[in-house]
């Protein structure tokens, strides 16, 4: 098995079919497995999964041995549900796992623990992909086995596509040292911290215990910092791969809350105490500095009233700006020192897009 695709699922019946349909073409490849982890959904997500498994399995059987299609899909779905007495449903290369709601991190962790592929890709169930990029990955020479493969992603909103502040340049990744790769990533306007725009070697995840931390928001940022610190080799695949769906009212990533602020503050404090290798330290602190400015920005949201302790802790973390390799971040340090986090956050709102 070369690739495991992990899809955590929670109350996404409006988007799940599109997500799974985008993955389906690659499932004819015997070296790919799809792991669907239902994290206690209360809507129709489970029924969509069963129907998808039945459809995909029947299509595969027709392609490989031309057997007659099952005549009663409804009865087959009922039988499939009876097979889930141990919370798992398997076809040759699809695993369906149901668990009580534990959050996105634990759903992904369940997928990792049940995976068999040499590499793992994560896809959030409200998004979708261009699976041709994964097919291109599977066609690569086995001698090229990097720890991390970077992929392109875009924002998708009601049929309209817009680009992130990530602009991968192959010449700054392919055949480059870890230092040069991280140096190149620091040119981006935003920290490339999503788990979904990367393919990761499973051996690295298991060896370095790169599981997602439970109970926090922005878990991808915390995880990506550990990933970048642990990985040593990198590669890149061209082509538009991942489509982040925008505009979901119930999306965690699109909502500012007290928990999202506390989670990001916790992640920054945790990483501020880490000892990075000297040759990559300034680049990792640049990633942290970007997220630090995001923290100051969201702390000024109208619906949020941050208490004195949060402001004090955020103010203390300003030292990270001085450790980054970006001059613009270093110049913000004295502004925070003079005016505090509140006024600096408002200034950042005015100049948003220019840092």
N, C-alpha and C positions, 0 to 999 in steps of 0.2 A: 504493500500500500504506500503510495507516494504522497498523497495529499488528503488531509482530513479537513472538512469544512464544518465549522461549528456555528450553529444558528440558535442563539437564545431567544425564547419566545414568551411574551407576556402581553395578553390582551391587545393583539394587533390584527384582529380579523379583517380590518379594512385594507391592510397592506400586505398581509402574509402571502396571499396567492401570487402577487406580483413578484415578491422576493423569491419564492420557491421556483416560479416559472423561469426566472433569470438564471437559476442554478441548473435547471433540469438538463440542458444540452450536454453538460460535462459528465453527467452520471452514467452515460454509456461507456465511459472509460473505467475499466476494472480496477485501475490504480487510484480511484477516488472514492472516498466515503463521505457521506453527509450525516451529520449528527444533529438532530433536532432536539433541543432541550426545552420542554414546556415548563416554565417556572410558575406553575399554579394558575394558569389563565382561567378566568371566569367567563369568557366570551366564547365565540365559536372557533377559536384557534385550533383546538384539538381536532374537531371534525375536519377542518381544512387540511390538517396534517395527514389524517388517515386517508382522505380522498386522494391527496397528492401521492402518498405511498402506493396506494392501489393503482392509480393511473400510471405512475412511473414504472412500477413492477410489471404491469401488464404490457406496457409499451416495450420494455426491455425484452420480455419473453417473446413478443411478436417479432422483434428484430433478430434475435439470436436463433430461435428454433421454429418460428412460424407456428407455434401452437395456437389453438383456438382460444380467443379471448374469453375470460370468465364471463358467463352470461348474467350473473346476478351480482353487480357491484355492491348493492346494498347489503346482501347477505355476507359478502366477503368482508365488508367493513365491520359488520357485527362480529364476525369470527375474529377479525384482527383485534378488536377491543377486548375480546375474551382472553386473548394471548397476553394482555398487558397486566396480568395479575402480579407480576414482579416489577411493574412500572416501566417495562421496556418492550419495544416492538421492533423486530429486526427484519429487514429484507437483505438480499446479498450485499448491498452497499449503502443502505440507509438504516440508521438507528434512530428510533424515537424513544425519548426518555421523559417521563413525567416526574416532577418533584414538587413538593410543597413550596410555596413562594419564599424565596430566599434572596432575591435580588439578582441584578445582572451579573455581578462578579461571580457569585456561586453558580449561576447557570453556565457561564463560560468555563469555570473550573470543572464542573461536571463533564462538559464536553471534552476538555483536555484529558481528564482521567479515563475517559472511555474511547479515546482516539488511538488509532494504530498507524497513522501516516507518518512519513518521515518529516513532513511539514504540516503546519496548521494555518488555516485562514479563518478569521472571524468575520461574520456578516450579521449585522443587526437586522432583525426581522421586519423593520419598517423601511429598510433601504433595499436596493437591488444592485446587481452587478452586470458587467459585460464579461461573460464567462470565456470569451475568446482569449482574454489576457491569461486566464488560468490554463487554458489549453496550450498557449505559447510557453508557459512555465513548465508544463509537463513534457514539452518537447525538447527541453534543454538537455544538454549533455550532463550525465551523472557526475562527471568529474568536477563540475561547477556546483558546489554545495555550500553556499554562503549561509551565515547565521540568519540574516535578515534580507528580504527582498522588498524594496520600496515600490509602491504602485500609485498611480495617479487617481485622484478623486475630485469630484465636483459636487456642488450643491444643486439639488433638483427641487424645483418649486412649481407645481402645476404645469409641467411641461417645459418650463424654462430652466436653462442650465447656466450657472455662474461658477467662477473659479475661486478656489481658496487662495490664501497667500503662500501656497506651496508651488514651487516651480523647479521640479527636479531637473538637473542637468546631468545626463549620463556620464559625461567626461569627469564630473566631480565625484562620481560614485564607483563606476566600473574600474576595477583594477587599482583602486586607491587604498591607502592605509586608513585605519580607523580614524586617526587624527584628521586626515584630509577630508574624509566623509563628514565628520561632525562639523568641521570648519565650514564646509559647503552648506550644510543644513542651517547653519547660523545666519546665512544670508536671507532666509525666508522671513517674511513679515510675521508669521505665526509659528508657534512650536508644532512640529509635525508629530503630535502625541497620540493620534488615534490608533487603536489596535486594528482597525478595519482596513487600513490602507497599507498593510504589510503582510507578507508571508513569512512565517517564523519556523526555524528548525525545531522540531519537537524535542530532540535530544537536549538542546540548549534550555528550553523551558523547564524540562524535568530536572536537569542537572543543577540549574541555578534557582530552582523553586520559583519560577516566574508565574506564580498564580496571582489572580486578581484579589486585591484586598476587599474584604467584605464590609458592608455597612457604610460606605462613603459614596459621595458623588465624585465625578471627575476621576473615576478609578483608572481610566486610560492614561492620564497624566502620570499618576503615581507608578503605574506599571511600566510605562515607556521610559521613565527615568532609569529604572532598574534594568530594563532591556538594553538601553544604549550603553549603560555602564558595563554590562556583562558581555555583549556581543563583540566579536572581533572582526568579522568579515561581512561585507555588504554587497548587494547587487541591486539592479533596477530593471524593471520591465516597462517598455513604452506602451502607449495606448490608454485610453480613458477606461478605467476599470470600475471604480466605485461611485455610486450615486447616493449622496446623503439627502434623504427626504427632509424638506424644510416645512415649517408652518404647522406642525402638529401641536395642538393646544396642550395635550397631556405629556408632551415630550420633556424629559428631565433636563436634557441639554439646552432646551430653549426657555427654561424657566429659572429666574433668579429667586432664591429662597434663603432663609437663614441657614439651612443645612448645606446648601451649595457653597455659601461663603465659608462656613466652618470647615467643610471638607477640603476646600482649596487651601485654606489657612493651615490646616493640619498637614497636608501634603508638602507644602513649602517648609514648614517647620521640621518635618521629618527629614527632608532632603538637605536642609541647611546643616544638619548635624552629621551628614555623611562625609566620609573622606574619599574624594575622588582622586584618581591618578592625576598627577600634576600635568601631564601632557594633554589631558582632555578636560581638566577642571573648568577652565574659562568658558568652554563651549557649553558644558552642562549648566553652568551658572547663567549663561545667556538664555537657555531654555527656561530656567527657573525665573529669571528676571522678567521674561515676557509674561509668564503666568502671574507673577507678583503684580505687574501693572494691570493685568486683567482683574485681579483681586481688588485693587484700589478702585478700579472703574466700576465694578458691580456693587461695591460697598456704598456707592452714592445713589443706588436705585431708589426710586420714590417710595416703593412699598416696603423698604427695608430700613430698620433703625438699628444700627450696630451699637452694642454697648461699649463701655470704656475699655473693657478687657480685650475685646477683639481689636479695637483701634490701637491699643498699646502693643499688642503682639504683632500687628501688621507694621507698625512704625519700627519696631525692633528689627524686622527682617529686611529693612532697606539696605543693609550692608551687602546683600547679594548683588546689588546693582554694580558695586565697585569690583566685584570678582568676575564679572562678565567680560567678554571681549568686545563689546559694543560701546562706542563712545557715547551714543545717545542715551543709553541706560545710565552710564556713569554721570552724565549731566543732570539727570533727574534726581540723583541722590541729594544734592544740596537743596533742591526745591522741597523735597519731603522734610528734610531736616529743619528748614526755615518755617514752612507753612503747615506741616502736618499732613496726615493722610486724607482728611476731608477735602481740603482745598486742592491738594494735588490730584485727587480723584476727579474733581470738577474740571480742572485744567486738562486732564487726559480726555475727558469727554469732548472738550472743545477741539483739541488737536487730534482726535481719533483718526487713524489711518495714516498718520505721518510719522509714527514711530515703529 
